[in-house]
Amino acid sequence: MQRSVFKRSNGKDSTWIVITAIMGIAFGFFIGISFSSVHLTKISLLSGVKNSFDVPMSDISRSDAFFDVSSGTKQIEALGSASLPKINASSNPRGAESLPPGIVVPESDLFLRRLWGDPSEDIKKKPKYLLTFTVGYAQRHNIDAAVKKFSDDFAILLFHYDGRTSEWDQFEWSKNAIHVSARKQTKWWYAKRFLHPDIVSAYEYIFIWDEDLGVEHFNGDKYMNLVIKHGLEISQPGIEPNNGLTWEMTKRRGDRDVHTVTEEKPGWCSDPHLPPCAAFVEIMAPVFSREAWRCVWHMIQNDLVHGWGLDFALRRCVPQPAHEKIGVIDSQWIIHQVIPSLGNQGQSENGKDPREAVRIRCRTEWAQFQTRLSNADKDHIKELNLNGKG
Ligand SMILES: *[C@@H]1O[C@H](CO)[C@@H](O)[C@H](O)[C@H]1NC(C)=O
């Protein structure tokens, strides 16, 4: 309504805006005489915000900013040309040293806000957790079923790899979800780019999940209760062993709520408290605490998009001993449906099947990641020794 009124006035009937402005000035003066300056500031600021949304700044009646902010004499605009104090706040984030620390906002969130009203009243309930899925439209019913297992404590963020986003609005929850679209990318590609720890710092835990998980036996709130109760920094739900691909560690145990250690095939684990026998979850459905995610995000490589090998390195990102902080929740479990999805989006290379080409890249990435990590360890240790700190 409002938008169309202003659009029309811009195009044809510019007298409309002049009349509004004049009435605004008159009204402002009248109010100004009758109320305290605190109220006035609020009124003029809010009307300024509303106007600027639909008409160019130059069209806004300057009278909107007539009223005083603090002392009763200066205009808001005049504050913009006041002389600046010399600031070099070295404790500010890098690049922001010239700002007074009190105005620096180094972290953000994904809370949706209104365009009107008092900003402090925008958000009725702040979600505590962030639930992300990397999805294609073909999996919408599976994702719809999954989302329904999570309460309003969870904010929902979908990464779309097939470019189809608005079609998801057939689901009511989609209208309150965040949608990020970039074609044919993997969930670790999205996570590296859109889940920077400073961006998602409002959330206590972050779910980074695949789209092909069956959630009939899963409940988000019950899962979180167990994660918190057992102090797990990195976790995943137990996986129903419906195929031979699952690691022993991540298989669901029927006789308990949580497990943190397991036994693998003979010879697989050099130590019972090390991966893949413990301190380990898969990259299919991990859940990170805010602190663990801050570390894991830094370990994700920009080019190694499949994230293979990351699972074995997660133990570097929790307080030691890692096997006490990484675990599998058995009583809230999921089924890995192994639906070919993003794997189908590959391209054949040298005459190979597209799925096979993706699989080969996954394995290559795993080797590359492992090499980079052990080289980084070696370089760091060498440096420490050189500096006499080793
Ligand atoms: C700010 O302070 C740091 C040291 O605290 C100094 O290295 C830097 O040159 C200063 N920058 C400016 C613009 O004065």
The ligand as an SDF file (V2000), in Angstrom:
LIG
                    3D

 14 14  0  0  0  0  0  0  0  0999 V2000
   48.0500    3.0600   15.8730 C   0  0  0  0  0  0  0  0  0  0  0  0
   48.7890    2.4960   16.9500 O   0  0  0  0  0  0  0  0  0  0  0  0
   49.6930    1.4560   16.5680 C   0  0  0  0  0  0  0  0  0  0  0  0
   50.3640    0.9440   17.8150 C   0  0  0  0  0  0  0  0  0  0  0  0
   49.4830    0.7930   18.8550 O   0  0  0  0  0  0  0  0  0  0  0  0
   50.6780    1.9590   15.5310 C   0  0  0  0  0  0  0  0  0  0  0  0
   51.5140    0.8980   15.1060 O   0  0  0  0  0  0  0  0  0  0  0  0
   49.9530    2.5350   14.3420 C   0  0  0  0  0  0  0  0  0  0  0  0
   50.8940    3.1200   13.4260 O   0  0  0  0  0  0  0  0  0  0  0  0
   48.9730    3.6120   14.7900 C   0  0  0  0  0  0  0  0  0  0  0  0
   48.2150    4.0690   13.6630 N   0  0  0  0  0  0  0  0  0  0  0  0
   47.9820    5.3370   13.4120 C   0  0  0  0  0  0  0  0  0  0  0  0
   47.1780    5.6410   12.1990 C   0  0  0  0  0  0  0  0  0  0  0  0
   48.3810    6.2340   14.1270 O   0  0  0  0  0  0  0  0  0  0  0  0
  1  2  1  0
  1 10  1  0
  2  3  1  0
  3  4  1  0
  3  6  1  0
  4  5  1  0
  6  7  1  0
  6  8  1  0
  8  9  1  0
  8 10  1  0
 10 11  1  0
 11 12  1  0
 12 13  1  0
 12 14  2  0
M  END
$$$$
